[in-house]
Amino acid sequence: MKLQKAERHQVKLKLGLSGASGFGKTYSALLLAFGITNDWTKIAIIDTENNSASLYSHLGDFNVLPLGEPFTPERYNQAIETCEKADVEVIIIDSITHEWNGKGGCLEIHEQLGGKFQDWARVSPRHQSFIDRILNSKCHVITTVRRKIDYSMDSEMNGKSKVVKHGTKEITREGFEYELTANFELINDKHLAKASKDRTGLFMDKPEFVINSATGKKLIKWCNQGISIESIKQEIVACETIEGLRHLYKKYPSMQDQIHPLLLTRKGELEGISVNLISDESVVESEKL
């Protein structure tokens, strides 16, 4: 164990949007993504909601990957990988509820195994692989989650009463929002949102607001503060010794998983250069003889 200096590194945003049906999760997620990228073509949406994303095709040329049942964790993982290979910057998963409570999702898998408590030992690792796939993605990821619906009778200014729809508990495994950079709850059909979790400090305990592209711009500005992975890559490419690579690995402890493959590649290049130099020197010596 060794103490290390705390450093701020650039990160990929992992954002959540939750709300009842009709509260604007898909639309809000698309505007949020555009604020992050400023380029519709760099956005991909994994659509489990019967092609609902295509209803907003007028917004821009974003990419859609329809995902139907069975909604297993592995199929979600494959969809995320497909989006990453397409070189997009933001992946929207609309929604992750099906992975938990849909046809072929974790709850159904558990039931098919027998529904006993011990059967979760076979289901939980599969669900965790999906969560890890989101958290470790090289892209910014926005997830939407359905909330259970409840109704109440609210009084209007004129004294009349009306039925109002509310979102209650998120329909996914409890605790997911604690993994995220920020989680926004859409609280009504006017698309008003509030932050239920916010590591950025930009939105927590602030008045309710409507999510739009400006929200994404605020988040990406926060995200881009600190040391970037790109600047570390440049240091690795410029490094001329194996010892220097070891120093870089120790220099950025919180980024070691990300930079390890890059360090190995550069190490191979440097070793190849050394072999070629030795070979060239051998040729020169033999010519002298």
C-alpha positions in Angstrom: 0.0 0.0 0.0 1.2 3.5 -0.8 -0.4 6.9 -0.4 -0.7 8.9 -3.6 -1.5 12.5 -4.6 -5.1 13.0 -5.5 -5.4 14.1 -9.2 -8.4 15.0 -11.3 -8.6 13.0 -14.5 -10.9 13.4 -17.4 -13.6 10.7 -17.4 -16.4 9.4 -19.6 -19.8 10.4 -18.4 -22.1 7.7 -17.1 -25.5 9.4 -16.8 -29.0 8.1 -15.9 -32.5 9.4 -16.7 -35.5 7.9 -15.0 -39.2 8.6 -15.1 -42.6 7.3 -15.8 -43.9 6.6 -19.3 -44.5 9.8 -21.2 -42.2 12.0 -19.1 -39.7 12.5 -22.0 -36.8 10.2 -21.2 -35.9 9.5 -24.8 -36.2 13.0 -26.0 -34.3 14.4 -23.0 -31.5 11.8 -23.5 -31.0 12.8 -27.2 -30.8 16.5 -26.4 -28.4 15.7 -23.5 -26.2 13.6 -25.9 -26.1 16.3 -28.5 -25.0 18.8 -25.9 -22.1 16.5 -25.1 -21.0 15.9 -28.7 -22.4 18.7 -30.8 -22.6 16.1 -33.6 -25.7 14.0 -34.1 -23.7 11.4 -36.2 -21.6 10.6 -33.1 -24.7 9.5 -31.1 -26.0 5.9 -31.1 -29.2 4.9 -29.3 -29.9 1.2 -28.3 -33.7 1.2 -28.7 -35.6 -1.4 -26.7 -38.8 0.7 -26.8 -40.4 -0.5 -30.1 -38.5 2.0 -32.3 -39.6 5.0 -30.2 -36.2 6.7 -30.9 -37.1 7.0 -34.6 -39.9 9.4 -33.7 -37.2 12.0 -33.1 -35.3 11.5 -36.3 -36.1 15.1 -37.2 -33.6 16.2 -34.6 -30.6 15.0 -36.5 -28.8 12.1 -38.1 -28.2 10.0 -35.0 -27.7 6.2 -35.2 -30.3 3.7 -34.0 -29.7 0.0 -33.0 -33.0 -1.7 -32.4 -32.8 -4.4 -29.7 -35.6 -6.9 -29.2 -36.2 -9.8 -26.9 -34.7 -11.7 -25.3 -33.3 -8.9 -23.2 -30.4 -10.8 -21.7 -27.4 -9.0 -20.2 -25.2 -10.5 -22.9 -27.3 -9.1 -25.7 -27.1 -5.6 -24.2 -23.3 -6.1 -23.9 -23.1 -7.0 -27.6 -25.2 -3.9 -28.5 -22.8 -1.7 -26.6 -19.8 -3.3 -28.3 -21.4 -2.7 -31.7 -21.9 1.0 -30.9 -18.3 1.3 -29.7 -16.9 -0.3 -32.9 -18.9 2.3 -34.9 -16.7 5.0 -33.3 -19.5 7.0 -31.7 -19.0 9.3 -28.7 -22.2 8.9 -26.8 -24.3 5.7 -26.4 -27.9 6.0 -25.2 -29.4 2.8 -23.8 -33.2 3.3 -23.9 -34.0 1.6 -21.7 -32.1 -0.7 -19.2 -35.3 -1.7 -17.5 -35.8 -4.6 -20.0 -32.4 -6.1 -18.9 -33.9 -6.4 -15.4 -37.6 -6.8 -15.9 -38.2 -7.7 -19.5 -38.6 -10.8 -21.6 -35.4 -12.8 -21.1 -34.2 -10.3 -18.5 -32.6 -11.1 -15.1 -35.9 -11.6 -13.2 -37.1 -14.0 -15.8 -33.8 -15.8 -15.9 -33.9 -16.2 -12.1 -37.5 -17.5 -12.2 -36.5 -20.1 -14.9 -33.7 -21.3 -12.7 -36.2 -22.1 -9.9 -36.7 -18.7 -8.3 -34.7 -19.6 -5.1 -32.4 -17.2 -3.3 -29.3 -19.3 -4.1 -30.2 -19.0 -7.8 -29.1 -15.4 -7.7 -25.5 -16.7 -7.6 -25.9 -17.6 -11.2 -27.9 -14.5 -12.3 -26.1 -11.7 -10.4 -22.7 -12.1 -12.2 -24.5 -11.8 -15.5 -26.2 -8.6 -14.4 -23.0 -7.2 -13.0 -21.2 -7.9 -16.3 -23.8 -5.5 -17.9 -23.2 -2.8 -15.3 -19.4 -3.2 -15.7 -19.8 -2.9 -19.5 -21.5 0.4 -19.1 -19.0 1.8 -16.5 -16.0 0.7 -18.5 -17.2 1.8 -21.9 -14.8 4.1 -23.8 -17.9 6.2 -24.7 -20.1 8.5 -22.7 -23.2 6.5 -21.8 -26.7 7.7 -21.0 -29.2 5.1 -19.6 -32.9 5.6 -19.3 -34.9 3.7 -16.7 -38.7 3.3 -16.4 -40.3 4.2 -13.0 -43.4 2.5 -11.6 -46.4 4.8 -12.0 -48.7 6.1 -9.3 -51.5 8.6 -9.5 -52.8 11.4 -7.2 -55.5 14.0 -7.1 -54.0 17.5 -7.2 -55.8 20.8 -6.9 -55.3 23.4 -9.5 -55.2 27.2 -9.0 -58.9 27.5 -9.9 -59.9 25.0 -7.2 -60.6 22.1 -9.6 -58.9 18.7 -9.0 -57.1 16.7 -11.7 -55.4 13.3 -11.8 -51.6 13.6 -11.9 -49.2 10.8 -12.9 -46.1 10.3 -10.8 -43.1 8.1 -11.2 -42.1 6.1 -8.1 -39.5 3.4 -7.8 -37.0 2.7 -10.6 -37.5 -0.6 -12.5 -34.0 -2.0 -12.3 -31.9 -3.5 -9.7 -31.6 -1.3 -6.6 -28.4 0.7 -6.3 -27.7 1.3 -10.0 -27.8 5.1 -9.7 -24.9 5.1 -7.2 -22.6 3.9 -10.0 -23.3 6.9 -12.2 -21.7 10.3 -12.6 -25.2 11.8 -12.3 -28.8 10.6 -12.2 -31.7 12.7 -13.2 -35.3 12.0 -12.3 -38.0 13.3 -14.6 -40.8 14.2 -12.2 -43.8 15.0 -14.4 -45.1 15.2 -18.0 -43.8 18.8 -18.3 -40.3 17.2 -18.5 -39.1 18.8 -15.3 -36.1 17.1 -13.8 -34.1 17.0 -10.6 -30.8 15.4 -9.7 -31.1 12.4 -7.3 -27.3 11.7 -7.6 -24.7 14.2 -8.8 -20.9 13.8 -8.5 -20.4 17.0 -10.6 -22.1 19.3 -8.0 -23.7 21.2 -10.9 -27.3 20.1 -10.3 -27.7 18.7 -6.8 -30.0 20.7 -4.5 -30.8 23.1 -7.4 -34.3 24.1 -8.6 -36.1 21.7 -11.0 -35.2 22.3 -14.6 -35.8 21.0 -18.2 -33.0 18.9 -19.6 -31.7 20.2 -23.0 -28.4 20.4 -24.9 -27.2 23.1 -22.6 -27.2 20.5 -19.8 -24.9 18.3 -21.9 -22.6 21.2 -22.5 -22.3 21.9 -18.8 -21.5 18.2 -18.1 -18.9 17.9 -20.9 -17.1 21.1 -19.7 -16.9 19.6 -16.2 -15.8 16.3 -17.7 -12.9 17.8 -19.7 -11.3 19.4 -16.6 -8.1 17.6 -15.4 -5.7 15.3 -17.1 -7.0 13.7 -20.3 -6.3 10.2 -21.6 -5.1 11.8 -24.8 -2.4 13.8 -23.1 -1.2 10.6 -21.4 -1.2 8.8 -24.8 1.1 11.5 -26.2 3.5 11.0 -23.3 3.6 7.3 -23.9 4.3 7.7 -27.7 7.1 10.2 -26.9 8.7 7.9 -24.3 12.0 6.4 -25.5 12.9 4.0 -22.8 11.4 1.0 -21.0 12.2 2.6 -17.6 10.3 5.7 -18.8 7.2 3.6 -19.5 7.4 2.1 -16.0 7.5 5.6 -14.6 4.4 6.6 -16.6 2.5 3.5 -15.3 3.3 4.6 -11.7 2.6 8.2 -12.4 -1.1 7.6 -13.2 -2.4 5.0 -10.8 -6.1 5.7 -11.4 -5.6 5.3 -15.1 -3.5 2.1 -15.1 -6.2 -0.2 -16.5 -6.8 2.2 -19.5 -3.1 2.9 -20.3 -1.7 -0.6 -19.7 -2.4 -1.8 -23.3 -0.8 1.4 -24.7 2.2 0.9 -22.6 2.6 -2.7 -23.8 2.3 -1.6 -27.4 5.0 1.1 -26.9 7.2 -1.4 -25.1 7.1 -3.7 -28.0 8.0 -0.9 -30.4 11.0 0.1 -28.3 12.2 -3.5 -28.0 11.8 -3.8 -31.8 14.0 -0.7 -32.2 16.6 -2.2 -29.9 16.7 -5.5 -31.8 17.1 -3.6 -35.1 19.9 -1.5 -33.7 21.7 -4.6 -32.5 21.2 -6.3 -35.9 22.6 -3.2 -37.7 25.6 -3.0 -35.4 26.3 -6.7 -36.1 26.3 -6.1 -39.8 28.7 -3.2 -39.4 31.1 -5.3 -37.3 31.0 -8.2 -39.7 31.9 -5.8 -42.6 34.8 -4.6 -40.6 36.0 -8.1 -40.2 
